[in-house]
Amino acid sequence: AGAAVAGSVLALAGSRVQLAIAATVVVACVLAAGAVGRRRSTILAAAALAATAGGVADAIAGGYSEPYVTGGDVPRLGGLAAVLIGAAVLWLFQRRALSAARGSSRSARAIAVVVVTVPLAGALVAAAVTPDSGPQAEPVSGFAHGRTELWRAAVDTSEDRPLEGSGSLSFYVASVRYQDPPPVRFAHNMPLESWAELGVGGAVLALILYGGSAGLVWSRRRTLAAWLLGPAILGFLVANLFDWPWHVPASGAVFALALGALVGQRERGLRSRA
């Protein structure tokens, strides 16, 4: 169910940055399967399960809605709940097939491949052929989604007052004359926004946060905790180079909890248990 929630959120958000981060996490776990403590086949099957849930969720509820607008979606919410239940049941069969495939039987391995790939293919086809059910189409603003122009506006704003900045939470007011219409509230880049609002000191603190957090994950790389908490830490930081999740309290809380827990984790061997 947890994997289904993750896959559904990624599919419905439609963020290319988030999808790239998710793919990177899967590749890292596959390459370091020993550190994760699972077979590569199990890791790939779990990733396929998340993608299957995401495809079905997109087929049920895919579409664009204005932010913060909710209500009137009981059928779609019921469908998403069914995705979670269905994914949990599907995993029972997939896990059994994976366990049977660990032997030398080619037929058992073939059955495991079919049990994993057929639902995945069906879900992706369903997502591709099902029209979006949201109230409107998402605005199109190029491959970069307007990020390059926005970052240029952030740099121009920072250059106006490079040392002292324009003040906390003032990016919109300070940068509106540099932005292409329609203007947005955030710079979609934490270091740039910190520089624009808090001056050089804010930019330096942002860079320290990035360097210190990455260094912490690297220093704990031989612990199991790093493989559980590291993706939450690094994913949050990478996402904040292209988006603004640090303005979302729940997102920042997950990052803070993961960072604090990893700080408290002593550096031990991969086989140790915290």
N, C-alpha and C positions, 0 to 999 in steps of 0.2 A: 504493500500500500504506500509505503514511503517513496519507493522508486516511481510509482505511478503518479504520486503528487508532484514529484520533481519533474518528471517528463511532461505532465500536463501543464505545469506552470511555464516551462520553457517553450512549449509549443504555442500556448495561448498568448504569451508575451511577444513572441516573434522577434526577439532581440538577437541580431546576428552576433553581438558581443557575447551574450550569455551562451548561445549555442557553441561558439568557439571555445569558451572557457570550459563548458561541459565536455566537449570532445577532447580538450587537452587533459582534463582530469582522467578520462577513460584511458587515453594513451599512456599517461604516467602510471596508472594503476596496472595496466597490462605489462609495461616494461619492468615494473618493480613488483611483480606478483608475489614474490617471496616476502617482501616487507608488508604487503597488504594481508598476507596470510590466506590467500585464496588461489585456486587454480585460474589460469588465464581463461579457460572456457567458461568458468562460472562468472568471471568479471564481464566478459563479452555478453553472456546471456542476460546478466542483470542490466547492462546498458541497453540491450535489445528490448528488454521488458519496459524500461523507461520510455524508449522511443515508440514502442507499440502503444503504450498508454497515451503518449503525446499525440500520435496520429489519430487515435480514436477521439481524444478530447477535441482536437482541431475539427474533426468531422462533425462533432456534436455542437460545439460552441464557438468555433473559429469565426473571427470577424473583428471589426474595429468598433470600439465604443469610446465615447468621450470620457476622459479620466474622471473618476469619482461619481459617475452616473451609474446607479444600480437600480434593481427592482424589475418586476415583470418577467423574470427568467426562471420560473419554477421548473418548467420542463427541461431546460438545459442544465440546471443544477441537479435535477434528478438523474440526468444522463451522466453527468460527471461523477456523481456518487456511485453509479453502476460501474464506471470505469475502475474505480478503486477496488470495488469488490471483485470484479472480473479479473483484474490484474493479480490479486492475491490468489484466486483460485487457479489461474493460469500458471503462476509460479510453482504451485504444488506439483503440477504435471511436468513442468520443465525441470524442476530440481530432481524429480525422480528419474527423468530421462537422462539427465547429466550424470547422475550417480551410476546408472546402468552402463553409460558409455565409457566409464573409466576402465572397463575391461578391454579385452582384445577383439571383441566382436565388432566387425564392420557394420553389421545390421543395427546394432545398438547405437553406434555413433551416428549412423544415417538417420535413425529415428530421432535422436537428440537434435540434430541439425534441422530436421523438418519441424519438430515441435517448437523450435525457437524462431526459425526464419519465416514460416508460413504466416503466423499471426502478425509478424512485423511487416511483411510485404502487404498483407491485407489491410493493415492499419494505414500504411503510407498511401496505398491506392485510394482508400476511402477519404483520406485527407485531401488528396489531389483532385478528386472528382466531385467532392461535395462543395457546393457554393457556400461562401461565408454567410453566416446568419446574423451578423452584427447589423446595427442600424445604418451604417455608412461605411464607405471605403476609407482606408487610412490615407492621409495626405502623402503625396509623393514629393520627395525633396532630394532626389539623387542617391547614388550609392552611399555617400558619406552621411546622408540624412542631415545635411546642413551643418555638420560638425566643423568642417574646416573654416567656413565663414564665421562661425560662432567663436572658434578659438582665436581667429584673427582679431575679432572684436574684443575678446578678453585681453589680448596682448596690447591693443591700442588703449584700452581702459587702464591697464596697469602702467603704461608709460606716462599717463597723465600725472599720476602720483605714485611713483615706483617705490618710495621709501615708506610712506605712512599709509598708503592705501586709501580707499574711499569709505571704509567703515564696514563693520560686520553686517551681513545680509543686505548689502546695498548694491549688489552686482547689477540688478535690473535697472535701477535708477541711473547708476554711473555709466552703464554701457549702452543704454537704449539708443543713443545717437549714432553709435557705431554699428548697430545690428541692422541686418536686412529685415524688412517687415515679413511676418509679424514677429516682434521681439519676444524673447523668452526670459524666464526668471533666473536661470542658472547657466553657468559656463560649460557644464557637462565635462568638466575636467577639474579635479580637486586642486592640484597644485596651481593651475592658472587662476581659478576662482579665489584661492587663498591669497595669491599675489595681488589680485585686483582689489580685494576687500581689506586685507590686513597688511599689505605691503611686503617688503622683503622678508621681514620676520615671519609672517604667515607662510610664505612660500618655503622658507627654510624649514619651518616646523613640519610642513607637509612632506617635504623630502626626507626628513628624519624619520617620520612615521613610516614612510615606504621602505627606506633602507633598513631601519630597525626591525620592522615586521618580517621582511624577507630574510634578514640575517638570523632572526629567531627560528623561523621555519627551517632554514638550512642547518642551523646548529643542532636541531632536534630531529634531523632527517632519519636517524637510526632508531627512532622510537616509534611505537605504534600510534601514539597520540598525534604525531606529526602528520600521519596519513589520514587520520580522522579529522583533525582540526585545520591542518594546513590548507586544504582546498577552500575552506570557508574564509580564511584570512587572505590568501592570495587572490582568490576570486573577487572578493569585495574590493581590494585595492585596484585590480586590473579594471574592473567594471567602472570604478570612479575615474579612470582616465578617459572614458568615453560617455559616461552618464552621470547621474547624481544620486545614487542610492544612499550616500551619507546624509542626505536630507530626510530620509525615511527612518523614523525611530526604530522600527522593528529590525530593519536591515542593519543599522548601526549596532543594535543590541546583540545580534547574532555575532557580528564581527568582534565586539568587545568581549563577549563571553568566550569565544574561541581563542582570542589572543590571550586573555587572562589565564585560561586553563592551560594553554601551552607554556606560558611563562612559569606556571607552577609545576610543570612536568619536569622531573629530573631527567637528565640525559642517561638513558640506559640502553641496553641492547635491544635488538628487534624482537627477541623472544620474551622479553620481560613484560609484565603486566602492571599497569599503573594501579 
